[in-house]
Structures are given as C-alpha cells and as structure tokens.
Amino acid sequence: MADPELEAIRQRRMQELMAQHGVGNQQNPDQQKAQEDAKREADEWRQMMLSQILSSEARERLARIALVKPEKAKGVEDVLLRAAQMGQIAEKVSEERLISLLEQINTQTTKQTKVTIQRRRRVLDDDD
C-alpha cells in the first residue's frame, strides 16, 4: 500500500471516530448541564448545612480529614447531616464532639487484619 493511501485511510477513520464522539456528546449536553447544576446545588446545600452545625474548629478538622481520606469525611458529614435533620443536634458541634464521633466511627469500621506467614519448608534433597 502506498503512503498516500494509508494516509487517506487514517483520515477517514479519524473522521469516523470524531463523528461518533461528537454525536454522543451532542445528544445530551442539556442533561449533562442539568446534572452538573444539581450536583453543584447539592454540594452548596451540604456545605451550608455543615457550616451551620459545625464550629469553625470542627469544620477545619473535617476539611483536613477530607484531604487525607475523602470517603471517611463524606461518611462523617452524612452522619452529621442525618442527625441534624432528625433534630438530634441542638447546638454547634465542637471539635471535641467531632473527635468522639470520629472515634466511634473508627471503632465501628476498623478492619481486622490478619497476617499469616507461610514459610516454605525445604525438603532435603539427597542427590548423592
């Protein structure tokens, strides 16, 4: 095959791929934008609620935890928001109360790790 023919095949294939990719994205830009807007609004609501129920020190601690373990911070936020919605939180959560909540969650979710060591047993070879 000649070089120009190979280039023409590559160009056609590239155009096909671009068309497939373009059509897929053009079908739902409104849906995608709506999802992004809903997610942003939910995040804003979440942050507003947390700022109302957490003291500044507790918010700082939770932010530091979120940097290291985002899934754990999200779980703690969920617990706090549920408690606030049920009316179980009467005053702002202090850093000490947040620490005790974190300790409770740690004891509930601590994974038991078991280490087993398997040593290879050498069989004495008598090849004499």
N, CA, C and O of each residue as an XYZ file, in Angstrom:
512
protein
N       0.838     -1.166      0.000
C       0.000      0.000      0.000
C       0.888      1.235      0.000
O       1.899      1.291      0.700
N       0.503      2.206     -0.780
C       1.292      3.425     -0.897
C       1.026      4.328      0.311
O       0.014      4.201      1.002
N       1.945      5.215      0.531
C       1.854      6.142      1.647
C       0.611      7.035      1.582
O      -0.052      7.201      2.605
N       0.261      7.619      0.423
C      -0.941      8.461      0.361
C      -2.218      7.678      0.660
O      -3.147      8.217      1.261
N      -2.269      6.393      0.239
C      -3.454      5.585      0.511
C      -3.597      5.342      2.013
O      -4.697      5.418      2.562
N      -2.493      5.052      2.660
C      -2.504      4.835      4.098
C      -2.957      6.102      4.827
O      -3.736      6.033      5.777
N      -2.478      7.221      4.390
C      -2.870      8.498      4.994
C      -4.359      8.758      4.796
O      -5.022      9.256      5.706
N      -4.897      8.427      3.618
C      -6.320      8.621      3.346
C      -7.176      7.730      4.259
O      -8.213      8.164      4.761
N      -6.738      6.492      4.465
C      -7.462      5.572      5.345
C      -7.445      6.099      6.777
O      -8.452      6.053      7.482
N      -6.298      6.594      7.186
C      -6.193      7.150      8.541
C      -7.112      8.349      8.719
O      -7.765      8.493      9.753
N      -7.160      9.210      7.705
C      -8.012     10.399      7.776
C      -9.493     10.002      7.877
O     -10.234     10.563      8.684
N      -9.921      9.027      7.050
C     -11.306      8.575      7.089
C     -11.649      7.987      8.457
O     -12.705      8.275      9.020
N     -10.764      7.178      8.972
C     -11.002      6.550     10.278
C     -11.070      7.608     11.373
O     -11.907      7.531     12.273
N     -10.187      8.591     11.289
C     -10.195      9.673     12.272
C     -11.508     10.443     12.204
O     -12.072     10.797     13.239
N     -12.001     10.706     10.989
C     -13.264     11.418     10.834
C     -14.424     10.597     11.387
O     -15.337     11.144     12.005
N     -14.389      9.281     11.163
C     -15.434      8.417     11.700
C     -15.444      8.467     13.226
O     -16.499      8.575     13.851
N     -14.265      8.387     13.806
C     -14.168      8.428     15.261
C     -14.629      9.774     15.807
O     -15.314      9.839     16.827
N     -14.253     10.828     15.130
C     -14.675     12.170     15.563
C     -16.190     12.302     15.465
O     -16.821     12.874     16.354
N     -16.776     11.778     14.391
C     -18.221     11.860     14.211
C     -18.936     11.075     15.302
O     -19.927     11.551     15.856
N     -18.443      9.874     15.620
C     -19.057      9.072     16.664
C     -18.957      9.774     18.010
O     -19.918      9.802     18.779
N     -17.818     10.327     18.280
C     -17.604     11.013     19.563
C     -18.447     12.276     19.631
O     -19.039     12.568     20.670
N     -18.507     13.011     18.563
C     -19.271     14.252     18.517
C     -20.755     14.019     18.662
O     -21.427     14.771     19.367
N     -21.290     12.988     18.007
C     -22.710     12.687     18.089
C     -23.084     12.274     19.499
O     -24.141     12.659     19.998
N     -22.239     11.502     20.141
C     -22.513     11.066     21.509
C     -22.582     12.227     22.478
O     -23.406     12.224     23.393
N     -21.728     13.217     22.289
C     -21.722     14.363     23.199
C     -22.836     15.354     22.890
O     -23.285     16.066     23.788
N     -23.289     15.417     21.653
C     -24.308     16.400     21.285
C     -25.704     15.945     21.688
O     -26.625     16.761     21.709
N     -25.883     14.695     22.000
C     -27.198     14.205     22.358
C     -27.646     14.689     23.725
O     -28.836     14.921     23.938
N     -26.728     14.844     24.640
C     -27.163     15.163     25.992
C     -26.404     16.303     26.665
O     -26.084     16.178     27.847
N     -26.100     17.396     25.990
C     -25.438     18.477     26.728
C     -26.372     19.126     27.743
O     -25.919     19.601     28.785
N     -27.684     19.153     27.447
C     -28.632     19.730     28.403
C     -28.741     18.859     29.648
O     -28.792     19.364     30.769
N     -28.777     17.548     29.439
C     -28.840     16.635     30.575
C     -27.572     16.731     31.411
O     -27.621     16.729     32.641
N     -26.442     16.815     30.729
C     -25.167     16.893     31.420
C     -25.093     18.180     32.243
O     -24.632     18.168     33.384
N     -25.546     19.280     31.662
C     -25.526     20.559     32.374
C     -26.480     20.520     33.564
O     -26.166     21.042     34.634
N     -27.635     19.903     33.378
C     -28.601     19.798     34.468
C     -28.029     18.965     35.614
O     -28.221     19.297     36.784
N     -27.331     17.890     35.276
C     -26.717     17.059     36.311
C     -25.637     17.826     37.060
O     -25.541     17.738     38.284
N     -24.829     18.576     36.326
C     -23.780     19.369     36.968
C     -24.380     20.429     37.884
O     -23.879     20.660     38.984
N     -25.460     21.077     37.425
C     -26.122     22.089     38.242
C     -26.706     21.475     39.512
O     -26.572     22.038     40.599
N     -27.351     20.326     39.370
C     -27.939     19.665     40.531
C     -26.852     19.255     41.524
O     -27.028     19.399     42.734
N     -25.738     18.749     41.015
C     -24.638     18.344     41.895
C     -24.055     19.548     42.611
O     -23.760     19.485     43.805
N     -23.886     20.647     41.886
C     -23.334     21.857     42.492
C     -24.272     22.392     43.576
O     -23.820     22.792     44.649
N     -25.582     22.398     43.294
C     -26.545     22.870     44.286
C     -26.558     21.979     45.525
O     -26.652     22.468     46.651
N     -26.462     20.670     45.306
C     -26.432     19.749     46.441
C     -25.178     19.987     47.285
O     -25.245     19.968     48.514
N     -24.046     20.209     46.636
C     -22.809     20.486     47.369
C     -22.910     21.795     48.145
O     -22.453     21.886     49.284
N     -23.511     22.805     47.523
C     -23.674     24.093     48.208
C     -24.576     23.944     49.428
O     -24.280     24.490     50.491
N     -25.690     23.195     49.276
C     -26.600     22.975     50.393
C     -25.885     22.236     51.510
O     -26.030     22.563     52.688
N     -25.104     21.222     51.113
C     -24.366     20.414     52.078
C     -23.390     21.286     52.873
O     -23.334     21.199     54.100
N     -22.625     22.124     52.174
C     -21.656     22.993     52.843
C     -22.356     24.013     53.749
O     -21.865     24.318     54.836
N     -23.503     24.540     53.302
C     -24.243     25.498     54.117
C     -24.729     24.845     55.410
O     -24.614     25.427     56.489
N     -25.272     23.632     55.291
C     -25.759     22.934     56.476
C     -24.607     22.610     57.427
O     -24.738     22.757     58.642
N     -23.487     22.172     56.872
C     -22.339     21.849     57.728
C     -21.813     23.094     58.430
O     -21.404     23.026     59.589
N     -21.821     24.222     57.741
C     -21.339     25.446     58.381
C     -22.265     25.876     59.509
O     -21.829     26.541     60.449
N     -23.541     25.504     59.426
C     -24.481     25.857     60.483
C     -24.370     24.932     61.692
O     -24.618     25.358     62.820
N     -24.002     23.676     61.471
C     -23.993     22.738     62.595
C     -22.599     22.479     63.168
O     -22.480     21.882     64.237
N     -21.533     22.920     62.470
C     -20.172     22.693     62.962
C     -19.534     23.994     63.407
O     -19.746     25.045     62.802
N     -18.749     23.914     64.471
C     -17.963     25.081     64.859
C     -16.821     25.243     63.855
O     -16.557     24.337     63.065
N     -16.157     26.371     63.884
C     -15.090     26.615     62.906
C     -13.935     25.625     63.074
O     -13.352     25.172     62.090
N     -13.608     25.292     64.326
C     -12.528     24.325     64.560
C     -12.907     22.942     64.026
O     -12.075     22.248     63.441
N     -14.159     22.551     64.230
C     -14.617     21.246     63.753
C     -14.626     21.217     62.220
O     -14.279     20.205     61.611
N     -15.026     22.334     61.605
C     -15.010     22.397     60.133
C     -13.591     22.270     59.609
O     -13.353     21.588     58.612
N     -12.640     22.927     60.282
C     -11.242     22.835     59.866
C     -10.737     21.396     59.983
O     -10.061     20.895     59.084
N     -11.066     20.741     61.085
C     -10.626     19.357     61.283
C     -11.231     18.450     60.217
O     -10.541     17.594     59.662
N     -12.503     18.633     59.933
C     -13.168     17.817     58.917
C     -12.567     18.074     57.535
O     -12.457     17.155     56.724
N     -12.183     19.313     57.271
C     -11.539     19.633     55.990
C     -10.181     18.951     55.878
O      -9.820     18.466     54.805
N      -9.426     18.908     56.969
C      -8.132     18.218     56.950
C      -8.312     16.716     56.747
O      -7.535     16.074     56.039
N      -9.344     16.169     57.376
C      -9.627     14.740     57.192
C     -10.005     14.476     55.740
O      -9.612     13.461     55.166
N     -10.766     15.388     55.149
C     -11.201     15.215     53.758
C     -10.020     15.226     52.797
O     -10.074     14.594     51.742
N      -8.961     15.933     53.147
C      -7.774     15.925     52.293
C      -7.101     14.560     52.272
O      -6.599     14.119     51.238
N      -7.098     13.896     53.427
C      -6.406     12.619     53.545
C      -7.319     11.452     53.171
O      -6.936     10.570     52.402
N      -8.527     11.461     53.725
C      -9.476     10.369     53.490
C     -10.842     10.951     53.136
O     -11.695     11.114     54.009
N     -11.053     11.265     51.848
C     -12.316     11.893     51.449
C     -13.544     11.033     51.743
O     -14.600     11.567     52.083
N     -13.424      9.715     51.620
C     -14.586      8.855     51.855
C     -14.985      8.850     53.324
O     -16.170      8.781     53.648
N     -13.999      8.923     54.213
C     -14.298      8.968     55.647
C     -14.954     10.307     56.006
O     -15.913     10.340     56.777
N     -14.445     11.399     55.453
C     -15.020     12.712     55.723
C     -16.456     12.774     55.218
O     -17.328     13.336     55.881
N     -16.700     12.200     54.050
C     -18.051     12.193     53.485
C     -18.990     11.399     54.389
O     -20.136     11.798     54.597
N     -18.516     10.291     54.922
C     -19.329      9.495     55.838
C     -19.652     10.245     57.116
O     -20.780     10.181     57.605
N     -18.681     10.952     57.657
C     -18.901     11.742     58.875
C     -19.890     12.865     58.583
O     -20.775     13.143     59.392
N     -19.741     13.509     57.429
C     -20.679     14.564     57.040
C     -22.089     14.012     56.934
O     -23.045     14.647     57.379
N     -22.221     12.827     56.343
C     -23.544     12.212     56.208
C     -24.177     11.953     57.571
O     -25.364     12.207     57.773
N     -23.367     11.440     58.510
C     -23.870     11.165     59.859
C     -24.323     12.471     60.517
O     -25.389     12.527     61.130
N     -23.516     13.504     60.385
C     -23.862     14.791     60.993
C     -25.120     15.387     60.377
O     -25.979     15.900     61.095
N     -25.233     15.325     59.067
C     -26.413     15.886     58.403
C     -27.678     15.119     58.765
O     -28.734     15.720     58.963
N     -27.574     13.788     58.853
C     -28.744     12.994     59.254
C     -29.176     13.346     60.673
O     -30.365     13.495     60.954
N     -28.195     13.477     61.561
C     -28.505     13.826     62.946
C     -29.152     15.208     63.023
O     -30.076     15.417     63.809
N     -28.676     16.139     62.220
C     -29.248     17.482     62.208
C     -30.671     17.461     61.667
O     -31.539     18.166     62.183
N     -30.918     16.672     60.648
C     -32.261     16.602     60.071
C     -33.250     15.956     61.032
O     -34.439     16.277     61.011
N     -32.763     15.041     61.879
C     -33.635     14.390     62.849
C     -33.803     15.230     64.106
O     -34.583     14.877     64.991
N     -33.081     16.332     64.189
C     -33.191     17.210     65.342
C     -32.363     16.757     66.530
O     -32.625     17.186     67.653
N     -31.378     15.907     66.316
C     -30.560     15.406     67.408
C     -29.426     16.367     67.783
O     -28.795     16.211     68.828
N     -29.176     17.346     66.936
C     -28.109     18.312     67.214
C     -28.762     19.629     67.621
O     -29.400     20.297     66.808
N     -28.591     19.993     68.899
C     -29.223     21.203     69.406
C     -28.298     22.414     69.294
O     -28.769     23.540     69.134
N     -26.995     22.191     69.378
C     -26.030     23.284     69.305
C     -24.921     22.908     68.336
O     -24.851     21.774     67.862
N     -24.062     23.864     68.050
C     -22.978     23.583     67.109
C     -22.073     22.483     67.641
O     -21.779     22.417     68.835
N     -21.641     21.628     66.732
C     -20.771     20.514     67.105
C     -19.361     21.055     67.297
O     -18.793     21.678     66.399
N     -18.807     20.810     68.471
C     -17.453     21.284     68.760
C     -16.437     20.299     68.203
O     -16.778     19.208     67.748
N     -15.193     20.714     68.253
C     -14.123     19.848     67.766
C     -14.020     18.582     68.618
O     -13.769     17.498     68.092
N     -14.212     18.716     69.922
C     -14.139     17.565     70.809
C     -15.240     16.560     70.500
O     -15.007     15.351     70.488
N     -16.436     17.069     70.251
C     -17.551     16.179     69.912
C     -17.312     15.498     68.565
O     -17.657     14.331     68.379
N     -16.719     16.236     67.632
C     -16.384     15.653     66.327
C     -15.342     14.545     66.493
O     -15.427     13.500     65.848
N     -14.365     14.785     67.360
C     -13.330     13.770     67.613
C     -13.964     12.512     68.199
O     -13.622     11.400     67.796
N     -14.885     12.679     69.148
C     -15.528     11.495     69.731
C     -16.376     10.770     68.687
O     -16.439      9.540     68.689
N     -17.021     11.511     67.807
C     -17.781     10.893     66.724
C     -16.855     10.127     65.787
O     -17.185      9.024     65.351
N     -15.707     10.702     65.478
C     -14.728     10.033     64.629
C     -14.222      8.745     65.287
O     -14.047      7.727     64.617
N     -13.992      8.795     66.593
C     -13.541      7.598     67.300
C     -14.601      6.503     67.263
O     -14.283      5.327     67.091
N     -15.878      6.902     67.429
C     -16.959      5.916     67.351
C     -17.014      5.283     65.969
O     -17.176      4.069     65.843
N     -16.880      6.096     64.944
C     -16.926      5.584     63.574
C     -15.732      4.687     63.318
O     -15.861      3.664     62.646
N     -14.562      5.055     63.844
C     -13.362      4.226     63.672
C     -13.537      2.854     64.312
O     -13.145      1.843     63.730
N     -14.125      2.814     65.510
C     -14.297      1.519     66.160
C     -15.306      0.653     65.410
O     -15.197     -0.573     65.411
N     -16.287      1.288     64.771
C     -17.282      0.528     64.021
C     -16.734      0.019     62.697
O     -17.110     -1.061     62.240
N     -15.848      0.790     62.081
C     -15.383      0.434     60.740
C     -13.961     -0.105     60.709
O     -13.410     -0.326     59.631
N     -13.361     -0.321     61.869
C     -11.994     -0.827     61.886
C     -11.974     -2.225     61.283
O     -12.758     -3.097     61.659
N     -11.087     -2.409     60.370
C     -10.955     -3.704     59.718
C      -9.961     -4.542     60.500
O      -8.891     -4.074     60.890
N     -10.332     -5.760     60.714
C      -9.435     -6.685     61.380
C      -8.471     -7.231     60.330
O      -8.882     -7.865     59.358
N      -7.209     -6.978     60.541
C      -6.224     -7.510     59.605
C      -5.558     -8.707     60.240
O      -5.157     -8.687     61.404
N      -5.455     -9.728     59.455
C      -4.844    -10.949     59.946
C      -3.679    -11.274     59.026
O      -3.836    -11.380     57.810
N      -2.532    -11.429     59.620
C      -1.334    -11.735     58.856
C      -0.977    -13.184     59.110
O      -0.806    -13.608     60.253
N      -0.869    -13.924     58.048
C      -0.429    -15.305     58.174
C       0.862    -15.457     57.403
O       0.982    -15.028     56.255
N       1.799    -16.060     58.043
C       3.099    -16.258     57.412
C       3.211    -17.722     57.029
O       3.103    -18.617     57.868
N       3.427    -17.938     55.768
C       3.615    -19.297     55.292
C       5.071    -19.436     54.877
O       5.546    -18.787     53.945
N       5.729    -20.269     55.571
C       7.142    -20.462     55.269
C       7.293    -21.701     54.416
O       6.626    -22.718     54.605
N       8.168    -21.572     53.508
C       8.438    -22.723     52.658
C       9.326    -23.694     53.409
O      10.331    -23.311     54.007
N       8.948    -24.914     53.367
C       9.749    -25.948     54.038
C      10.652    -26.575     52.986
O      10.211    -27.055     51.942
N      11.869    -26.547     53.299
C      12.831    -27.118     52.356
C      12.937    -28.624     52.599
O      13.130    -29.093     53.721
N      12.810    -29.317     51.551
C      12.950    -30.763     51.626
C      14.397    -31.074     51.299
O      14.935    -30.618     50.290
N      15.003    -31.838     52.147
C      16.400    -32.167     51.926
C      16.505    -33.082     50.715
O      15.907    -34.157     50.661
N      17.267    -32.629     49.772
C      17.483    -33.418     48.571
C      18.780    -34.210     48.724
O      19.849    -33.640     48.941
N      18.669    -35.490     48.610
C      19.852    -36.338     48.646
C      20.128    -36.803     47.227
O      19.669    -37.864     46.805
N      20.865    -36.015     46.520
C      21.186    -36.349     45.144
C      22.554    -36.992     45.032
O      23.104    -37.060     43.933
N      23.108    -37.452     46.100
C      24.455    -38.023     46.072
C      24.518    -39.217     45.178
O      25.578    -39.825     45.035
